[in-house]
Amino acid sequence: MAKLLVAVFGLLCSCLVLAGSAPQATPLKPGMEPLLSWFNGAFTSREQASYDSRFTSAELRLMEIWPGYQGYRWVYAEQYLSMRSIRPFRQRIYRFSPAPDGRILMAELTMPRATDFAGAWHDPALLDSLTPQQLSLRHGCEIWLTRTPSGEYAGHTRVGHCSTDFGGATTLVQHIWIGPDSVRLLDRAYDNAGSPRWGSPGEGYVYLRRSKGFGQ
């Protein structure tokens, strides 16, 4: 009886340790490279802003987190104006999974009290308290990425499916292009009448990969 109690106690302790630990890794699903290698690192739109006054200099930081959790790939993304790094205007977690036909599904998730994690791209410990179970999926905002003839990945949300309540708009269409040295983002938001309310100018924001030693 005593041995049985010891065994049960040991099992309970093990379960408690696992419950408070980081997400457990599982084998990664194949077919997500080179996309995830490209969608990682430091990017800036500073060059675009220098010759086109419609754009503001902004920064994009991408960092893979929770490697192998549930077989997905997870990326923390943070965007902020170049002159206001302490106040990001967008923070997201993206979850990537491959399809048999070669496409890659990019799901967008939000986090509670996102400002608590601002700056996690240079201080990953800020994300220690965050778990996948705390995230909220933005239903309808998924993007199927496909490899284009030029070699980059491209995709967009389905028209009328990604909802928003910002700036008088009710629906948002997001376009993304991902290459080895750049990420281009184009947003278009519309109201119920189909009239444009806000969005990226021109061809969208072009974030170029920062070279090593270019600073933060």
C-alpha positions as CSV (number, residue, x, y, z in Angstrom):
1,M,0.0,0.0,0.0
2,A,2.8,2.4,0.9
3,K,4.5,1.7,-2.4
4,L,1.3,2.4,-4.3
5,L,0.9,5.8,-2.5
6,V,4.5,6.7,-3.3
7,A,3.9,5.9,-7.0
8,V,0.7,7.9,-7.1
9,F,2.3,10.9,-5.4
10,G,5.2,10.7,-7.9
11,L,2.8,10.7,-10.8
12,L,0.9,13.7,-9.5
13,C,4.1,15.7,-9.0
14,S,5.1,14.9,-12.6
15,C,1.8,16.1,-13.9
16,L,2.0,19.3,-12.0
17,V,5.5,20.0,-13.4
18,L,4.3,19.3,-16.9
19,A,1.3,21.6,-16.5
20,G,3.4,24.5,-15.6
21,S,6.1,24.0,-18.2
22,A,6.5,25.4,-21.7
23,P,4.5,23.8,-24.6
24,Q,5.8,20.4,-25.4
25,A,7.3,19.9,-28.8
26,T,6.1,17.3,-31.3
27,P,7.6,16.4,-34.7
28,L,7.3,19.3,-37.1
29,K,5.1,18.9,-40.2
30,P,7.3,19.0,-43.3
31,G,6.8,21.4,-46.2
32,M,7.1,24.8,-44.5
33,E,10.6,25.8,-45.7
34,P,12.0,28.2,-46.9
35,L,8.9,30.2,-45.8
36,L,9.6,30.1,-42.1
37,S,13.2,30.9,-42.5
38,W,12.2,34.0,-44.5
39,F,9.4,35.0,-42.2
40,N,11.9,35.6,-39.3
41,G,14.1,38.5,-38.3
42,A,14.2,42.3,-38.4
43,F,12.6,44.3,-41.3
44,T,12.1,48.0,-41.9
45,S,10.1,50.2,-44.3
46,R,12.6,53.0,-43.8
47,E,13.8,52.9,-47.4
48,Q,10.3,53.1,-48.9
49,A,9.4,56.0,-46.6
50,S,12.6,57.9,-47.7
51,Y,11.3,58.2,-51.3
52,D,7.5,58.0,-51.0
53,S,5.8,60.4,-48.6
54,R,2.7,58.3,-48.5
55,F,4.5,55.8,-46.2
56,T,5.8,56.2,-42.7
57,S,9.0,54.5,-41.5
58,A,8.0,51.4,-39.6
59,E,9.6,48.3,-38.2
60,L,8.6,44.7,-38.4
61,R,10.0,42.1,-36.0
62,L,9.4,38.4,-36.4
63,M,10.5,35.7,-34.0
64,E,9.6,32.0,-34.0
65,I,8.4,30.7,-30.7
66,W,7.2,27.4,-29.2
67,P,9.2,25.2,-31.7
68,G,7.3,22.1,-32.7
69,Y,4.3,22.6,-30.5
70,Q,1.5,20.4,-31.9
71,G,3.5,20.1,-35.0
72,Y,2.8,23.7,-36.1
73,R,5.2,26.6,-36.5
74,W,4.5,29.7,-34.4
75,V,5.8,33.2,-35.1
76,Y,5.4,36.3,-32.8
77,A,5.1,39.5,-34.9
78,E,5.4,43.1,-33.7
79,Q,5.1,46.3,-35.8
80,Y,5.9,49.7,-34.6
81,L,6.8,53.2,-36.0
82,S,10.6,53.6,-36.2
83,M,10.5,56.5,-33.8
84,R,8.1,54.8,-31.3
85,S,9.6,51.4,-30.6
86,I,8.0,51.2,-27.1
87,R,4.5,51.4,-28.4
88,P,3.8,48.8,-31.2
89,F,0.7,49.4,-33.3
90,R,0.2,45.7,-34.0
91,Q,1.1,42.5,-32.2
92,R,0.1,39.0,-33.4
93,I,0.9,35.4,-33.2
94,Y,0.9,33.5,-36.5
95,R,0.4,29.8,-36.7
96,F,1.6,27.9,-39.9
97,S,0.5,24.5,-41.1
98,P,1.0,22.8,-44.5
99,A,-1.6,21.3,-46.8
100,P,-1.0,18.3,-49.1
101,D,-1.3,20.4,-52.2
102,G,1.8,22.5,-51.2
103,R,-0.1,25.5,-49.8
104,I,0.6,26.8,-46.3
105,L,-2.1,28.0,-44.0
106,M,-1.3,31.1,-42.0
107,A,-3.7,31.6,-39.2
108,E,-3.7,34.9,-37.2
109,L,-4.2,34.9,-33.4
110,T,-4.4,37.6,-30.9
111,M,-3.2,37.6,-27.3
112,P,-4.7,39.0,-24.1
113,R,-3.1,42.2,-22.9
114,A,-0.8,42.3,-25.9
115,T,1.0,45.4,-24.5
116,D,2.4,43.3,-21.7
117,F,4.5,41.5,-24.3
118,A,5.7,44.6,-26.2
119,G,9.4,44.3,-27.0
120,A,9.4,40.5,-26.8
121,W,11.4,40.3,-30.1
122,H,14.5,41.5,-28.1
123,D,13.4,40.1,-24.7
124,P,11.9,36.7,-25.4
125,A,11.5,36.1,-21.6
126,L,8.4,38.4,-21.8
127,L,6.6,35.6,-23.5
128,D,7.3,33.0,-20.8
129,S,3.9,33.5,-19.2
130,L,2.0,33.2,-22.5
131,T,0.6,29.9,-23.7
132,P,-1.2,28.8,-27.0
133,Q,-4.3,28.2,-25.0
134,Q,-4.6,31.9,-24.2
135,L,-4.7,33.0,-27.8
136,S,-7.8,33.9,-29.8
137,L,-8.1,32.9,-33.4
138,R,-9.3,35.6,-35.8
139,H,-11.8,33.5,-37.6
140,G,-12.0,34.3,-41.3
141,C,-8.6,36.0,-41.4
142,E,-6.7,32.9,-42.4
143,I,-4.4,33.2,-45.4
144,W,-3.5,30.4,-47.8
145,L,0.0,31.0,-49.0
146,T,1.2,29.7,-52.3
147,R,4.6,29.8,-54.0
148,T,4.5,32.2,-57.0
149,P,6.5,31.8,-60.2
150,S,9.0,34.4,-58.8
151,G,9.7,32.1,-55.9
152,E,8.1,34.2,-53.1
153,Y,5.0,33.2,-51.2
154,A,1.8,35.2,-51.5
155,G,-1.8,35.1,-50.3
156,H,-4.7,37.1,-49.0
157,T,-7.8,36.7,-46.8
158,R,-11.1,35.9,-48.4
159,V,-13.1,38.9,-49.3
160,G,-15.9,39.5,-46.7
161,H,-14.7,37.0,-44.2
162,C,-12.2,38.9,-42.0
163,S,-14.2,41.2,-39.8
164,T,-13.0,44.5,-38.2
165,D,-14.6,47.2,-36.2
166,F,-11.8,49.8,-36.6
167,G,-12.2,53.2,-38.4
168,G,-15.8,52.6,-39.5
169,A,-15.0,49.5,-41.4
170,T,-16.6,46.1,-41.0
171,T,-14.4,43.9,-43.2
172,L,-10.7,43.7,-43.9
173,V,-8.8,42.2,-46.8
174,Q,-5.2,41.5,-46.0
175,H,-2.5,40.7,-48.7
176,I,1.0,39.4,-47.9
177,W,4.0,38.6,-50.0
178,I,7.0,36.9,-48.3
179,G,10.4,36.6,-50.0
180,P,13.9,35.9,-48.7
181,D,14.7,39.5,-48.0
182,S,11.3,41.3,-47.8
183,V,7.8,41.2,-46.5
184,R,5.1,43.2,-48.2
185,L,1.8,43.9,-46.4
186,L,-1.3,45.5,-48.0
187,D,-4.5,46.1,-46.0
188,R,-7.8,47.2,-47.5
189,A,-10.8,47.9,-45.1
190,Y,-14.4,48.4,-46.3
191,D,-17.8,49.3,-44.7
192,N,-21.1,47.4,-45.1
193,A,-21.7,49.3,-48.4
194,G,-18.5,48.1,-49.8
195,S,-16.9,51.6,-49.7
196,P,-13.2,51.8,-48.7
197,R,-12.6,53.3,-45.3
198,W,-8.9,52.9,-44.7
199,G,-5.9,50.9,-45.8
200,S,-2.3,50.8,-46.9
201,P,-1.4,53.3,-49.8
202,G,-0.2,52.1,-53.1
203,E,1.3,48.7,-53.3
204,G,1.4,48.4,-49.5
205,Y,4.2,48.6,-47.0
206,V,7.5,47.0,-48.2
207,Y,9.6,45.8,-45.2
208,L,13.2,45.1,-46.2
209,R,15.3,42.7,-44.1
210,R,17.8,44.7,-42.0
211,S,21.4,43.8,-42.6
212,K,23.5,42.6,-39.7
213,G,24.9,45.5,-37.7
214,F,22.2,47.9,-38.9
215,G,21.0,48.3,-35.4
216,Q,17.7,47.6,-33.8
